[in-house]
Amino acid sequence: MALYGMTDEDLEQMYQEVILDAARDPHGKTDLGVSETESDGSTTLAVAHEYCVPAQSHQFNPTCGDEVTVHVEVSDGTDGNPPRIQRLVWDGQGCSISQASLSVMVDLIEHKTVDEAMKVAQDFHTLMDSRGKGMPEDFDDEALGDAVVFQGVSRYPMRIKCALLGWEGMKASVAQALSALENKPAAVLQTKGR
């Protein structure tokens, strides 16, 4: 595959540089804290945006030891708009691929509606399933933004898990937040923050 007159080797080197840069200066990485512990031992997650429901998921890759906790805050829809990921942050450790993938994921997902975010996550999974072939020719490469650099990673099955770790955490966190929204009484959602 030659892109813009570049050889496969040139592209591979560029991809590696993008991944290493994203791993060195990861977007969305923060120290995740708990706002308070309840008397029953449960914890209340900190929330930076009122009208949002927080949730988080811890993911661990036993193959290589990468681990991450992904925290999301999903808008509750009281403004009449579909649920949106207002905040997406994470804390964890791992190889440069997992850390870079998390950084790129934050850039692509934060502030998107849940439906848009799940579409991007599905596209990223499709890229990882391509085994280095990339996306179909009719695919809009801009939908994945910098995540297309992980096409080279998709050639290595053991590394695919590293690249997908944070994405799985994001999806699990969003599912928890949506479940909490569904189980919340409508009156609480309407008066929240007022």
Salt bridges, closest charged atoms under 4 A:
GLU12 OE1 - ARG155 NH1 3.15
ASP21 OD1 - ARG24 NH1 2.82
GLU67 OE1 - HIS58 NE2 3.04
GLU73 OE1 - HIS49 ND1 3.30
GLU73 OE2 - HIS71 NE2 3.18
GLU73 OE2 - ARG87 NH1 3.13
ASP107 OD2 - HIS27 ND1 2.76
GLU110 OE1 - HIS111 NE2 3.91
ASP123 OD1 - LYS119 NZ 2.71
GLU168 OE2 - HIS125 NE2 2.73
GLU168 OE2 - LYS171 NZ 3.51
